[in-house]
Amino acid sequence: MASNDEKKSGGFFASIASSLSNFGSSMQKSVTGLVGYEGLEVINPEGGTEDAEAEAHQGRWKQEDRDGYWKTMQKYIGSDITSLVSLPVLICEPMTNLQKIAELMEYSHLLDRADECEDPYMRMVYASSWAISVFYAYQRPWKPFNPILGETYEMVNHNGVTFIAEQVSHHPPIGAGHAENEHFVYDVTSKIKTKFLGNSVDIYPIGRTRVTLKRDGVVLDLVPPPTKANNLIFGRTWIDNVGEMIMTNMTTGDKVVLYFQPCGWFGASRYEVDGYVYNASEEPKILMTGKWSESMSYQPCDIEGEPLPGTELKEFGGEAES
């Protein structure tokens, strides 16, 4: 039986999330190798300590470029480098941040389903699954280009959705986006804060994302989890998302709290997401579990966060559920 504190902080999955997080952190330290650059860490999520040095020499940089760039970057350790550093073009992909924002519309049919849904808790399941869907694009380790001030990007009639975004600030870089179809209105202010850690960078989203479902006028507020880019200079760059994602129904008080598990030893727990849909009284109603790189599943639960007898875990992925 879960305690009241456990229920408020996430119930069954939250009670195991803490132990998994601690386990993942200790295991990650076990796969961390030092390659002689003043203790710089190279983390291989699929390997062990014995191949850390070999892993450090893989990636996008030539040896002389790695050494030179490390000498330039080491003075920024601990800093927010969002607007401080001019980055080499070789780490960028041929698109801008404004286009990156638009990738959230790829699975917008999940918001359509949320708008059509009569069950208020299943509405949150669909809406939060839509929010998770964008992380598939974050597996690409390349940085999008920072748009120039006033630059815009427009996407018209993508599965019925019209999207437009504009770069509204250059330093710090901030983008504003708006999307709409017959079911929803989406508004975002994209702004981040970073912390450079040597061979990795933590990325904290501090903008605002709101979705209005048109049928009932329901307003959803989204707070995504932090992102960590590993092996920026030495080794193969890879992306992890660790921490809580919270989606709140500002109209009813219902909310979804999902915990993104850290990548552990040999890739253990990588991509995994667990959590609950809560009512306005913070009682769990539906448990959710899955992988942000694949699909999510859901199951009704009792007030203790345990699956209801006679129910089963149902999976749905990127395609519209039948």
C-alpha positions as CSV (number, residue, x, y, z in Angstrom):
1,M,0.0,0.0,0.0
2,A,1.3,3.4,-0.9
3,S,1.5,6.2,1.7
4,N,-0.3,9.5,1.3
5,D,3.1,11.2,0.5
6,E,3.8,8.6,-2.1
7,K,0.4,9.1,-3.7
8,K,0.9,12.8,-4.0
9,S,4.3,12.5,-5.5
10,G,3.4,9.9,-8.0
11,G,2.1,6.7,-6.3
12,F,3.4,3.3,-7.5
13,F,5.7,4.5,-10.2
14,A,7.0,7.5,-8.3
15,S,8.0,5.2,-5.4
16,I,10.2,3.1,-7.8
17,A,11.3,6.2,-9.7
18,S,13.4,7.5,-6.9
19,S,15.2,4.2,-6.4
20,L,15.7,3.8,-10.2
21,S,17.0,7.3,-10.4
22,N,19.6,6.6,-7.7
23,F,20.5,3.3,-9.3
24,G,20.8,4.9,-12.7
25,S,23.1,7.6,-11.4
26,S,25.4,5.2,-9.7
27,M,25.4,2.9,-12.8
28,Q,26.2,5.9,-15.0
29,K,29.2,6.7,-12.9
30,S,30.3,3.1,-13.5
31,V,30.3,3.6,-17.2
32,T,32.1,6.9,-17.0
33,G,35.7,6.9,-18.3
34,L,38.4,9.5,-18.0
35,V,40.6,10.2,-21.0
36,G,43.2,12.6,-19.7
37,Y,41.4,16.0,-20.3
38,E,41.5,17.2,-16.7
39,G,38.9,14.6,-15.7
40,L,36.5,15.2,-18.6
41,E,33.8,12.5,-18.6
42,V,32.9,10.4,-21.7
43,I,29.7,8.4,-21.2
44,N,28.9,5.5,-23.4
45,P,25.3,4.4,-22.6
46,E,25.8,1.0,-24.4
47,G,29.2,0.1,-23.0
48,G,31.4,-0.1,-20.0
49,T,34.5,1.5,-18.5
50,E,36.8,-0.6,-20.5
51,D,35.9,1.1,-23.8
52,A,35.6,4.7,-22.5
53,E,38.9,5.8,-24.1
54,A,38.0,4.2,-27.5
55,E,34.6,5.9,-27.2
56,A,36.2,9.3,-26.7
57,H,37.9,9.2,-30.1
58,Q,34.6,8.5,-31.9
59,G,32.2,11.2,-32.9
60,R,32.1,14.2,-35.3
61,W,35.4,15.9,-34.4
62,K,38.9,15.4,-35.8
63,Q,41.6,15.1,-33.1
64,E,43.1,18.6,-33.6
65,D,39.6,20.1,-33.7
66,R,38.6,18.4,-30.4
67,D,41.7,19.5,-28.6
68,G,41.4,23.1,-29.9
69,Y,37.7,23.4,-29.1
70,W,38.2,21.9,-25.6
71,K,40.8,24.6,-24.8
72,T,38.3,27.3,-25.9
73,M,35.3,25.8,-24.1
74,Q,36.7,24.7,-20.8
75,K,36.5,28.3,-19.4
76,Y,32.7,28.2,-19.7
77,I,32.2,25.1,-17.4
78,G,29.3,25.8,-15.1
79,S,28.0,28.7,-17.3
80,D,24.8,29.2,-19.2
81,I,26.2,29.1,-22.8
82,T,22.9,29.9,-24.5
83,S,24.1,33.3,-25.8
84,L,27.8,33.2,-24.8
85,V,29.4,31.0,-27.4
86,S,29.7,30.9,-31.2
87,L,29.4,27.3,-32.1
88,P,31.1,25.6,-35.1
89,V,28.7,24.9,-38.0
90,L,29.8,21.2,-38.1
91,I,27.6,20.4,-35.1
92,C,24.5,21.9,-36.7
93,E,21.7,20.3,-38.7
94,P,20.3,22.1,-41.8
95,M,17.2,23.5,-40.0
96,T,16.4,26.3,-37.5
97,N,15.0,26.3,-34.0
98,L,11.7,27.5,-35.5
99,Q,11.4,24.4,-37.7
100,K,12.3,22.3,-34.7
101,I,9.4,23.7,-32.8
102,A,7.1,22.7,-35.6
103,E,8.0,19.0,-35.2
104,L,5.6,18.8,-32.3
105,M,2.8,18.9,-34.8
106,E,3.8,15.5,-36.3
107,Y,1.4,13.6,-34.0
108,S,-1.2,16.4,-33.6
109,H,-4.0,13.8,-34.2
110,L,-3.5,12.9,-30.5
111,L,-4.7,16.4,-29.6
112,D,-7.6,15.9,-32.0
113,R,-8.5,12.8,-30.0
114,A,-8.1,14.7,-26.7
115,D,-10.5,17.3,-27.9
116,E,-13.1,14.6,-28.9
117,C,-12.7,12.6,-25.8
118,E,-15.6,12.5,-23.3
119,D,-13.5,11.0,-20.4
120,P,-11.6,13.9,-18.8
121,Y,-8.8,11.6,-17.7
122,M,-8.3,9.9,-21.1
123,R,-8.3,13.4,-22.5
124,M,-5.1,13.9,-20.4
125,V,-3.7,10.6,-21.6
126,Y,-4.0,11.7,-25.2
127,A,-2.7,15.2,-24.6
128,S,0.3,14.1,-22.6
129,S,1.2,11.4,-25.2
130,W,1.2,14.2,-27.8
131,A,3.6,16.1,-25.7
132,I,5.9,13.1,-25.3
133,S,5.8,12.4,-29.1
134,V,8.2,15.3,-29.9
135,F,11.1,13.6,-28.0
136,Y,11.6,11.2,-30.9
137,A,13.1,14.1,-32.8
138,Y,15.5,14.8,-29.9
139,Q,17.3,11.6,-30.6
140,R,19.1,13.6,-33.3
141,P,22.2,15.0,-31.6
142,W,22.7,17.9,-34.0
143,K,22.0,21.5,-33.0
144,P,19.5,23.5,-35.1
145,F,20.6,26.9,-36.2
146,N,19.7,30.0,-34.2
147,P,17.3,32.1,-36.4
148,I,18.0,35.7,-37.0
149,L,15.8,38.3,-35.2
150,G,12.4,38.5,-37.0
151,E,12.9,35.4,-39.0
152,T,9.7,33.3,-39.5
153,Y,8.8,29.8,-40.4
154,E,5.3,28.8,-41.7
155,M,3.8,25.3,-42.2
156,V,0.4,25.3,-43.9
157,N,-2.2,22.5,-43.8
158,H,0.0,19.8,-42.3
159,N,-2.7,17.2,-41.6
160,G,-5.1,20.1,-41.2
161,V,-2.8,22.1,-39.0
162,T,-1.4,25.6,-39.8
163,F,1.7,26.6,-37.9
164,I,3.7,29.8,-37.8
165,A,6.7,30.8,-35.6
166,E,8.9,33.9,-35.3
167,Q,12.3,34.6,-33.6
168,V,11.3,37.4,-31.2
169,S,14.6,37.8,-29.4
170,H,18.2,37.1,-30.4
171,H,20.1,37.4,-27.1
172,P,18.8,35.4,-25.3
173,P,17.3,33.4,-28.2
174,I,13.5,33.2,-27.9
175,G,11.0,31.9,-30.4
176,A,7.2,32.2,-30.4
177,G,5.0,29.8,-32.2
178,H,1.2,29.3,-32.9
179,A,-0.6,26.4,-34.4
180,E,-4.3,25.8,-35.0
181,N,-6.8,23.4,-36.5
182,E,-10.5,22.7,-36.0
183,H,-9.8,20.9,-32.6
184,F,-7.1,22.9,-30.8
185,V,-5.0,26.1,-30.5
186,Y,-1.3,25.7,-29.6
187,D,0.9,28.6,-28.3
188,V,4.5,28.4,-27.3
189,T,7.3,30.7,-26.2
190,S,10.4,28.7,-26.7
191,K,13.2,29.8,-24.3
192,I,15.9,27.7,-22.6
193,K,18.6,27.9,-19.9
194,T,21.7,25.8,-20.2
195,K,24.5,24.7,-17.9
196,F,27.8,23.6,-19.6
197,L,29.5,20.7,-17.8
198,G,32.6,20.2,-19.9
199,N,31.6,17.3,-22.2
200,S,27.9,17.7,-21.7
201,V,25.3,20.4,-21.3
202,D,22.0,20.4,-19.3
203,I,19.2,22.2,-21.1
204,Y,16.3,23.5,-19.0
205,P,13.1,24.7,-20.8
206,I,11.8,27.9,-19.2
207,G,9.4,29.0,-21.9
208,R,5.6,28.5,-21.8
209,T,3.4,26.0,-23.7
210,R,-0.4,26.2,-23.7
211,V,-3.0,24.2,-25.6
212,T,-6.6,25.1,-25.8
213,L,-9.0,22.3,-26.8
214,K,-11.8,24.0,-28.7
215,R,-14.9,21.9,-28.0
216,D,-15.0,22.6,-24.2
217,G,-12.5,25.5,-24.0
218,V,-10.1,23.4,-21.8
219,V,-6.7,25.0,-21.4
220,L,-3.6,22.7,-20.8
221,D,-0.3,24.0,-19.5
222,L,2.8,22.0,-20.3
223,V,6.2,21.9,-18.4
224,P,8.6,19.6,-20.3
225,P,11.5,17.7,-18.6
226,P,15.1,18.9,-18.8
227,T,17.4,17.5,-21.6
228,K,21.0,16.5,-21.4
229,A,23.3,16.4,-24.4
230,N,26.2,14.0,-23.6
231,N,29.7,13.8,-25.3
232,L,29.6,17.2,-27.0
233,I,33.4,17.3,-27.7
234,F,34.7,13.8,-27.0
235,G,32.8,10.7,-28.0
236,R,29.6,10.1,-29.9
237,T,27.0,12.7,-28.9
238,W,23.7,11.3,-27.6
239,I,20.6,12.8,-25.9
240,D,18.9,11.9,-22.7
241,N,15.7,13.4,-21.1
242,V,15.6,13.0,-17.3
243,G,13.1,14.4,-14.8
244,E,9.4,15.3,-14.6
245,M,7.0,16.4,-17.3
246,I,3.9,18.0,-15.9
247,M,0.7,18.8,-17.9
248,T,-2.0,20.6,-16.0
249,N,-5.6,21.1,-17.0
250,M,-6.0,24.8,-16.0
251,T,-9.8,24.5,-16.3
252,T,-10.5,21.5,-14.1
253,G,-7.3,21.0,-12.0
254,D,-6.6,17.6,-13.4
255,K,-2.9,16.9,-14.2
256,V,-0.4,14.4,-15.6
257,V,2.9,13.9,-13.9
258,L,5.3,11.7,-15.8
259,Y,8.9,10.8,-14.8
260,F,11.5,10.3,-17.5
261,Q,14.0,7.8,-16.3
262,P,17.8,8.4,-16.6
263,C,19.8,6.2,-18.8
264,G,21.7,3.6,-16.7
265,W,24.4,1.0,-17.2
266,F,24.4,-0.6,-20.7
267,G,21.3,1.5,-21.6
268,A,19.1,0.3,-18.7
269,S,15.9,2.4,-18.4
270,R,16.8,4.5,-21.4
271,Y,13.7,6.2,-23.0
272,E,11.4,4.9,-20.2
273,V,8.6,7.1,-18.9
274,D,6.2,6.3,-16.0
275,G,3.6,8.3,-14.1
276,Y,-0.1,9.0,-13.5
277,V,-3.1,11.1,-14.5
278,Y,-4.4,12.8,-11.3
279,N,-7.8,14.4,-10.6
280,A,-8.1,17.8,-9.0
281,S,-7.8,16.2,-5.6
282,E,-4.4,14.7,-6.6
283,E,-5.8,11.2,-6.6
284,P,-4.3,8.9,-9.3
285,K,-6.9,7.8,-11.9
286,I,-4.8,6.3,-14.8
287,L,-1.3,5.0,-14.8
288,M,0.9,5.6,-17.8
289,T,4.1,3.8,-18.8
290,G,6.2,3.3,-22.0
291,K,9.1,4.6,-23.9
292,W,9.3,8.1,-25.4
293,S,11.1,6.6,-28.4
294,E,8.3,4.1,-29.1
295,S,4.9,4.1,-27.6
296,M,2.9,4.7,-24.4
297,S,0.4,2.5,-22.5
298,Y,-2.2,3.3,-20.0
299,Q,-4.4,1.5,-17.4
300,P,-7.1,2.7,-14.9
301,C,-5.9,2.5,-11.3
302,D,-7.2,2.8,-7.8
303,I,-6.6,5.6,-5.3
304,E,-3.4,3.8,-4.2
305,G,-2.1,3.9,-7.8
306,E,-2.5,0.1,-8.3
307,P,-4.1,-1.2,-11.5
308,L,-7.9,-1.8,-11.2
309,P,-8.9,-5.5,-11.2
310,G,-10.4,-6.6,-14.5
311,T,-8.5,-4.0,-16.5
312,E,-5.5,-4.4,-18.7
313,L,-2.6,-2.2,-19.9
314,K,-3.4,-0.9,-23.3
315,E,-0.8,0.4,-25.7
316,F,-1.1,3.0,-28.3
317,G,1.7,4.5,-30.5
318,G,2.0,7.2,-33.0
319,E,-0.9,6.2,-35.2
320,A,-4.5,7.1,-34.4
321,E,-6.0,4.4,-32.1
322,S,-8.9,2.4,-33.6
